Every structure is written in C-alpha cells, then in structure tokens.
Amino acid sequence: MSSRDLILGRVRRATADVRQDDPPYEQAVDRSYLREHGARSVAETVDLLAENLADYRAIVHRTDTEELPYLITRLLSERGPQYVLVPPGLPPEWMSAADPTRVHDRAVSTPQELDKVESVVTGCALAIAETGTIVLDGSPDQGRRRITLVPDHHICVVRVPDQVVSSVPQALERLDPARPLTWISGPSATSDIELDRVEGVHGPRTLEVVLVSDQPSVDVTA
C-alpha cells in the first residue's frame, strides 16, 4: 500500500460519520467576526497604517504625486546604490529624477545578478492599516516576488487612499487568490532562541513605504 492510499484511507475513516446533508464548509463556518475594529475616517485609517508600519520598523514617508519622483531620488541618493531594480510596469515618472543605473526585472536574471542590486522600487496591491501590512501580487508595477526579497533596500509606493484598507477581511475581498501574494509587515527579521533580532535574513533589511496622495503634503518620516 502506498503512502497516498494510507493517507486517503485515514481521511475516509475520519469522515465516515459526516452526514451527506451537512452544511457545506462556506456555510458551516461562522463569518460573524468583525470586518474592522472601530469606525475610522479615511485620514484616521491612513494614520493607523503609518503608525503600524513604523511600529514594525518600516520607514514611512508621505508625499504627493508631484513630489514623488524627487522623494524617491532623495531616498536612493541617501543609500547610494549603483543599481536599482525596476519592475516593467512601474510608472516612468516615479523614477524620472533618479540617477542610479536601472536593472529591469527579467525572467533570465540569475540570483548572482540580483544579489548585486542594492535597491528596488515597486508599487503594491494594497496596504492593511490594522496590521501594518503591505501586500504585493506580482502586478506589472511590482514585478516578480524575488525582486523584493533579494535586494537589501525596498522602496514601496502606496497610493492613498485607493490602496489602503482597514482590515485583513477587507483586503481578502479585493485580492485575487490566484495571484502570487506576498504579505510584508516591516523589514525582513527573525529572532533566535535568545530573542536576538536579526534583520535581512530572508528579505530587505530596510523597507521604506511612501504614502502618496493627490493632495499636497509635507514628507513626514516615521
């Protein structure tokens, strides 16, 4: 008997007493939990997102669409990267003032080539205020998952308020489960048994999130 037969046999025995007329899973599971915790205005939701992102040690900036290219240029110049990874669908105006050599997201790029790139600039699918989470789904302005995991510095642009939701349930309603979803809550970090925190083990050590709106604003770094 194969391992497959053994596993299926156990499943059949475990479900032998399940009635055929039992409610399907979608109806049997209680969905009456809160869809968000508390009533907040749009501005309060964005403020909560910024607060929770900073709590996870992400660096948060606020700007408007006109100033966005100059802010990205400043953030890159402060890091001094020689190469910057750029997804194919990144709006060209975002990088219009940037100087570093741009490396495009290509399927044929090797891990060694990606490891030479210091920074990456992407958009996002959406951001969740209550958990301080950025979600990427591999859309053209975000590129392949690996380009946000290999470089040491990730600048992620979030359009406010269109891409900001309050809670995980609201996010799941807007995300396509068939896409390659990456959920990011702060820079890459892990802790050993003595709780010594180490950053950059399985992703960027520095995450900078830019909240960009159509309304003029002054850059506030959290």
N, C-alpha and C positions, 0 to 999 in steps of 0.2 A: 504494500500500500504506500502510495506517495504522500509527501507532506501535504500536498494540496488536498488529497482525499481525507486525510486526518483532520485538517482544519475545517473543511466543509462538513464533515461528519459531526464535529463538535458544534458547529453553528446550527445544524439541523436539530440536534438534541436539545440545545439551549432554547430554541424557538418552537419546540414541539407543542407547547401548551398555549401558544399565541393563537387567538381566535382569528379566523379569516375576516370577520366583520369588525375587528378593532379599528379605531380611527387611524388614518394614515399619519405618519410622523409629523407632517406640516400642521396637522390639526391637534395632535396629541400633546405637543409641547406648548406650554403656556407662554404666550408672547405679550403678556400684560405688563412687562417691565417698562420702566421709564425710558423714553426715547431721548431725553436730555434732562440734566439735573438743574432745575431752576430756569426761570424765564429771564432771558438776557436780550438786550438790544444788539444790533449788528456791531456797533462800536465796542460794546462790552464783550462780545464773543471774540472779536479780534484781539482785544486787550488780554483776554484769558489765554488765547493761543500764544501770544508773545510771552506772557508770564511763564507758561508751562514749558515752552521751548527753552527759555533761559534757565529754567529750573533743571532741565536735562543737559545744561552746559552748551547749548547751541548759542551762537552769537546772532542776535536779531537786529535787523535794520528796517527802517521804514522810509519809503520814498514815494515819488510819483513817477508816472511813465516818462515824463520829460527828463527827469534827473537820473533815471535808472542806468543808462549807459555810463554816466560819469561815476556813479556809485560803484558799479561793477569794476570799472577801470581802477578806482582807488583801492578797492579790496584786493584786486590782483597785484597792484603795484606794491602794496604792503607786504604781500607774501613773496613777491619777486620770482614767480615761476617763469621758466624758459618756454614751457609748452603748456597749453590749455586744451583740454578735451571739449569738443563742441558737438552736440547731437545734430543730426541732419535737419531737424525741423525747428531748431532754436531761432526765434525771430532775429534777423540780422542786425536790427537796430540795437539790440541789447549789447552787442559786442562792438559797436561801431567806433567806440573811442578806445578800445583796448589794444595794447601793443604786442603782447606775447604771441609767439607762433601758435597757430591753431592746428590741432590734430583732430581730424574728423573720425567719428565713430564708424568703424568698418568691421565687417564680419571676419576679415582675414587678419586683423590685428592680433599679434601674439601677446601672451602675458608679459613677456620681457619688454615689448614695445610699450604696453600700457603702464608698466612699472616706472618708465622714465617720465611719465606725465605727472606733474605736481598738482594740478588743479583741474576741476571740471565745473562747468556752468550748465545748469539744467532748469527746466520748468518742473511742474509737478502735476499730479492728477487732482489732488485736493489736500487740505490740511484739517486736522481734527483738533478743536480748541480744548476739549476736556482732557485729552491725553497728551497734548503737545506733540502730535504725530504728523509727519509728512508722508504721503502715500504717492509712490511712483507706479505707473502702469505700462511703461515701455512705449509710450506715445512718441511721435517724432521729436517733440521738444525735450524729451527725457533720454532717449536712446536706450541701448541695451543695459540690462541690470549691472553688468560687470563694470561699466564705465563709472558708476557711482560707488563701487566697492574697492577699486584698486587705487585711484589717486588719493593722496593724503589730505586734500582740501576740496570741499564740495560747497559751491555756492548754489543755493536752490531758491528760485523765484516763485513766490506765491501771489497770485492775483487776488486782491482784496476788493470786495467781499465775495466775488463769484466762486472762488475755490475754497472758501472757508465754511466748514460745518461745525456744529456744536459737539456732536457725539459720534461714537462708533456706529450705532444703528443707522443714523442719517448718512454716514459715509458709505456703508454697505449698500444702501439703496441706490447710490449714484455710481458705484464702481462695477465694472464688468468682471465677473469671477473667472472668465475665460482668459483674461489678460494676465501677464506675469507681474503680480503685485509685489512691491517692496514697501514695507512699513518701517519708517525711520523715526525713532524717538531719541533725538540727540546724536552726538558723535558716537562712533563705534567704541564700546567699552566692555570690559569684563573684570571680574574680581576672582582672586584665588581663595583658598580655604581660609586665609587670614584676613580676607576682605580688603586686600591691597588692590586698588583700582588701577587698571592698565588700559589706556586708550589706543585705538588704532590697530587692534588685533585682527579684526575682520571687516574693516571699512575705514573711512576717513577719520583722522584724529580731530579734524576741525570742520565743523558744519556751520556755515553762515546762511541764515534764512533771510531773504529780502521780501518784506511785505510791501507790495507795490499797488498803489491805487491811482485812480484818475484825478484825485484831489491833491493839490499841492500840499506837501508835508515836509517837515524837517527830519533828517535822519536821526533816529534815536537808537543807540546801540545798547542792548540789554546785556 
